[in-house]
Amino acid sequence: MNTEKPKFVYVTLIKTTPEKLWTALTSPEFTRQYWMGTSIESDWKVGSHMVYRRNGEANVDGTVLKSEPPHLLSYTFRHLDEASKHEHPSRVTFEIELLPQGATVKLTVTHDEFPKDSTVNPKISGGWPIVLSGLKTLLETGRSLEITKTSCDEAKSGNS
């Protein structure tokens, strides 16, 4: 019997600095550019409230667990849709490491602490790669990927 809780880990290398990546993860003006119009809002102090907001409506909320700019950020993550809002919050952690050759950052995103019967885990497993690809492209080229909610839903379901 498998007793491990679901866990999602994504690692990418981005040609940027830790400071620019930190800003990209924590600035609502920046997140809207690569997260399909979603602003992520908080003061990023430990214990503070965090919210994902699209079109003025909150769809995820949480609490900042760790904030060590520009290297470590962690917060709880609770989907606010009807199917998931009563589920115990999961946890998102961003680890930012400047590689020895410089000018390149290793970003490790870990999303864990899901209940075994999580309705959120399947949603994020397709969503994170799309969001992080958009983040990488924006930081490296200065331009956003053309990702819409519809194309995101198709990619997550494998119908692209």
C-alpha positions as a Markdown table, in Angstrom:
| # | Residue | x | y | z |
|---|---|---|---|---|
| 1 | Met | 0.0 | 0.0 | 0.0 |
| 2 | Asn | 1.4 | 3.4 | -1.1 |
| 3 | Thr | 1.3 | 5.8 | 1.9 |
| 4 | Glu | 3.2 | 8.6 | 0.2 |
| 5 | Lys | 1.3 | 11.8 | -0.3 |
| 6 | Pro | 1.3 | 13.3 | -3.9 |
| 7 | Lys | 4.1 | 15.7 | -4.7 |
| 8 | Phe | 4.9 | 17.8 | -7.7 |
| 9 | Val | 8.5 | 19.0 | -8.4 |
| 10 | Tyr | 9.6 | 21.1 | -11.4 |
| 11 | Val | 13.2 | 22.3 | -12.1 |
| 12 | Thr | 14.1 | 24.7 | -14.8 |
| 13 | Leu | 17.2 | 26.8 | -15.6 |
| 14 | Ile | 16.5 | 30.5 | -16.5 |
| 15 | Lys | 19.0 | 33.0 | -17.8 |
| 16 | Thr | 18.4 | 35.8 | -15.3 |
| 17 | Thr | 19.4 | 36.9 | -11.8 |
| 18 | Pro | 17.9 | 35.7 | -8.5 |
| 19 | Glu | 16.7 | 39.2 | -7.8 |
| 20 | Lys | 14.8 | 39.5 | -11.2 |
| 21 | Leu | 13.3 | 36.0 | -10.7 |
| 22 | Trp | 12.2 | 37.0 | -7.1 |
| 23 | Thr | 10.5 | 40.1 | -8.5 |
| 24 | Ala | 8.8 | 38.0 | -11.3 |
| 25 | Leu | 7.4 | 35.6 | -8.6 |
| 26 | Thr | 6.2 | 38.3 | -6.2 |
| 27 | Ser | 5.1 | 41.3 | -8.2 |
| 28 | Pro | 1.5 | 41.3 | -9.3 |
| 29 | Glu | 2.3 | 43.5 | -12.3 |
| 30 | Phe | 4.8 | 40.9 | -13.4 |
| 31 | Thr | 2.8 | 37.7 | -12.7 |
| 32 | Arg | -0.1 | 39.0 | -14.8 |
| 33 | Gln | 2.2 | 38.9 | -17.8 |
| 34 | Tyr | 3.0 | 35.2 | -17.6 |
| 35 | Trp | 0.2 | 33.7 | -15.5 |
| 36 | Met | -2.8 | 34.4 | -17.9 |
| 37 | Gly | -3.7 | 37.6 | -16.2 |
| 38 | Thr | -3.4 | 36.4 | -12.6 |
| 39 | Ser | -1.9 | 38.8 | -10.1 |
| 40 | Ile | -0.3 | 37.2 | -7.0 |
| 41 | Glu | -0.7 | 39.6 | -4.1 |
| 42 | Ser | 1.0 | 39.8 | -0.7 |
| 43 | Asp | 3.6 | 41.8 | 1.2 |
| 44 | Trp | 5.6 | 38.5 | 1.3 |
| 45 | Lys | 6.3 | 38.6 | 5.1 |
| 46 | Val | 6.0 | 35.3 | 7.0 |
| 47 | Gly | 2.5 | 34.9 | 8.3 |
| 48 | Ser | 1.0 | 37.3 | 5.7 |
| 49 | His | -2.0 | 36.5 | 3.5 |
| 50 | Met | -1.4 | 35.7 | -0.2 |
| 51 | Val | -4.0 | 35.6 | -2.9 |
| 52 | Tyr | -4.1 | 34.8 | -6.6 |
| 53 | Arg | -6.6 | 37.1 | -8.3 |
| 54 | Arg | -7.8 | 37.0 | -11.9 |
| 55 | Asn | -10.3 | 39.5 | -13.3 |
| 56 | Gly | -10.7 | 40.9 | -9.8 |
| 57 | Glu | -11.8 | 37.5 | -8.4 |
| 58 | Ala | -9.7 | 35.5 | -5.9 |
| 59 | Asn | -9.2 | 31.9 | -7.0 |
| 60 | Val | -6.4 | 30.8 | -4.7 |
| 61 | Asp | -5.4 | 32.0 | -1.2 |
| 62 | Gly | -2.8 | 31.1 | 1.4 |
| 63 | Thr | -0.3 | 32.2 | 4.0 |
| 64 | Val | 3.3 | 33.0 | 3.5 |
| 65 | Leu | 5.4 | 30.3 | 5.4 |
| 66 | Lys | 9.0 | 31.3 | 4.4 |
| 67 | Ser | 10.3 | 34.4 | 2.7 |
| 68 | Glu | 14.0 | 34.8 | 2.2 |
| 69 | Pro | 14.5 | 37.1 | -0.8 |
| 70 | Pro | 15.8 | 36.3 | -3.3 |
| 71 | His | 16.4 | 32.6 | -2.6 |
| 72 | Leu | 13.4 | 31.0 | -0.9 |
| 73 | Leu | 9.6 | 31.5 | -0.9 |
| 74 | Ser | 7.0 | 29.2 | 0.5 |
| 75 | Tyr | 3.3 | 29.5 | 1.1 |
| 76 | Thr | 0.1 | 27.5 | 1.6 |
| 77 | Phe | -2.1 | 27.1 | -1.4 |
| 78 | Arg | -5.9 | 26.7 | -1.3 |
| 79 | His | -8.0 | 26.6 | -4.4 |
| 80 | Leu | -11.3 | 28.5 | -3.9 |
| 81 | Asp | -13.4 | 26.8 | -6.4 |
| 82 | Glu | -16.4 | 24.8 | -5.2 |
| 83 | Ala | -14.8 | 21.4 | -5.7 |
| 84 | Ser | -11.6 | 22.2 | -3.8 |
| 85 | Lys | -12.2 | 25.0 | -1.3 |
| 86 | His | -12.8 | 22.6 | 1.6 |
| 87 | Glu | -9.6 | 20.6 | 0.9 |
| 88 | His | -6.7 | 21.1 | 3.4 |
| 89 | Pro | -4.2 | 23.6 | 1.9 |
| 90 | Ser | -1.2 | 22.3 | 0.0 |
| 91 | Arg | 2.2 | 24.0 | 0.0 |
| 92 | Val | 4.2 | 25.7 | -2.8 |
| 93 | Thr | 8.0 | 26.3 | -2.4 |
| 94 | Phe | 10.3 | 28.2 | -4.8 |
| 95 | Glu | 14.0 | 27.6 | -4.3 |
| 96 | Ile | 16.2 | 30.0 | -6.3 |
| 97 | Glu | 19.9 | 29.2 | -6.8 |
| 98 | Leu | 22.5 | 31.1 | -8.8 |
| 99 | Leu | 24.6 | 28.6 | -10.7 |
| 100 | Pro | 28.4 | 28.9 | -10.5 |
| 101 | Gln | 28.8 | 30.0 | -14.1 |
| 102 | Gly | 26.6 | 33.1 | -13.2 |
| 103 | Ala | 23.8 | 34.7 | -15.2 |
| 104 | Thr | 21.8 | 31.5 | -14.9 |
| 105 | Val | 19.4 | 30.6 | -12.1 |
| 106 | Lys | 18.1 | 27.2 | -11.1 |
| 107 | Leu | 14.5 | 27.4 | -10.1 |
| 108 | Thr | 13.0 | 24.4 | -8.2 |
| 109 | Val | 9.2 | 24.5 | -7.6 |
| 110 | Thr | 7.9 | 21.9 | -5.2 |
| 111 | His | 4.1 | 21.7 | -4.6 |
| 112 | Asp | 3.3 | 19.2 | -1.9 |
| 113 | Glu | 1.4 | 18.5 | 1.3 |
| 114 | Phe | -1.7 | 17.3 | -0.7 |
| 115 | Pro | -4.2 | 15.0 | 0.9 |
| 116 | Lys | -4.2 | 11.5 | -0.7 |
| 117 | Asp | -7.6 | 12.2 | -2.4 |
| 118 | Ser | -6.6 | 15.7 | -3.5 |
| 119 | Thr | -8.7 | 17.4 | -6.3 |
| 120 | Val | -6.1 | 20.1 | -6.6 |
| 121 | Asn | -3.1 | 17.9 | -7.4 |
| 122 | Pro | -4.3 | 16.8 | -10.8 |
| 123 | Lys | -5.0 | 20.5 | -11.7 |
| 124 | Ile | -1.6 | 21.8 | -10.7 |
| 125 | Ser | 0.3 | 19.0 | -12.4 |
| 126 | Gly | -0.6 | 20.3 | -15.8 |
| 127 | Gly | -0.7 | 24.0 | -14.8 |
| 128 | Trp | 2.7 | 24.5 | -13.3 |
| 129 | Pro | 4.7 | 23.5 | -16.5 |
| 130 | Ile | 2.6 | 26.0 | -18.5 |
| 131 | Val | 3.0 | 28.8 | -16.0 |
| 132 | Leu | 6.8 | 28.2 | -15.5 |
| 133 | Ser | 7.4 | 28.1 | -19.3 |
| 134 | Gly | 5.7 | 31.5 | -19.5 |
| 135 | Leu | 7.9 | 32.8 | -16.7 |
| 136 | Lys | 11.1 | 31.5 | -18.3 |
| 137 | Thr | 10.2 | 32.9 | -21.7 |
| 138 | Leu | 9.3 | 36.3 | -20.3 |
| 139 | Leu | 12.5 | 36.6 | -18.3 |
| 140 | Glu | 14.7 | 35.5 | -21.1 |
| 141 | Thr | 13.1 | 37.3 | -24.1 |
| 142 | Gly | 11.1 | 40.1 | -22.5 |
| 143 | Arg | 7.9 | 38.9 | -24.2 |
| 144 | Ser | 5.1 | 36.7 | -22.9 |
| 145 | Leu | 3.9 | 33.4 | -24.4 |
| 146 | Glu | 0.5 | 33.6 | -26.0 |
| 147 | Ile | -1.2 | 31.4 | -23.4 |
| 148 | Thr | -5.0 | 31.8 | -22.8 |
| 149 | Lys | -7.1 | 30.0 | -20.3 |
| 150 | Thr | -8.5 | 27.8 | -23.1 |
| 151 | Ser | -5.1 | 26.8 | -24.4 |
| 152 | Cys | -4.0 | 26.1 | -20.8 |
| 153 | Asp | -7.0 | 23.9 | -20.2 |
| 154 | Glu | -6.3 | 22.0 | -23.5 |
| 155 | Ala | -2.7 | 21.5 | -22.7 |
| 156 | Lys | -3.5 | 20.2 | -19.2 |
| 157 | Ser | -6.0 | 17.7 | -20.6 |
| 158 | Gly | -3.7 | 16.6 | -23.4 |
| 159 | Asn | -6.0 | 17.9 | -26.1 |
| 160 | Ser | -3.7 | 20.6 | -27.5 |
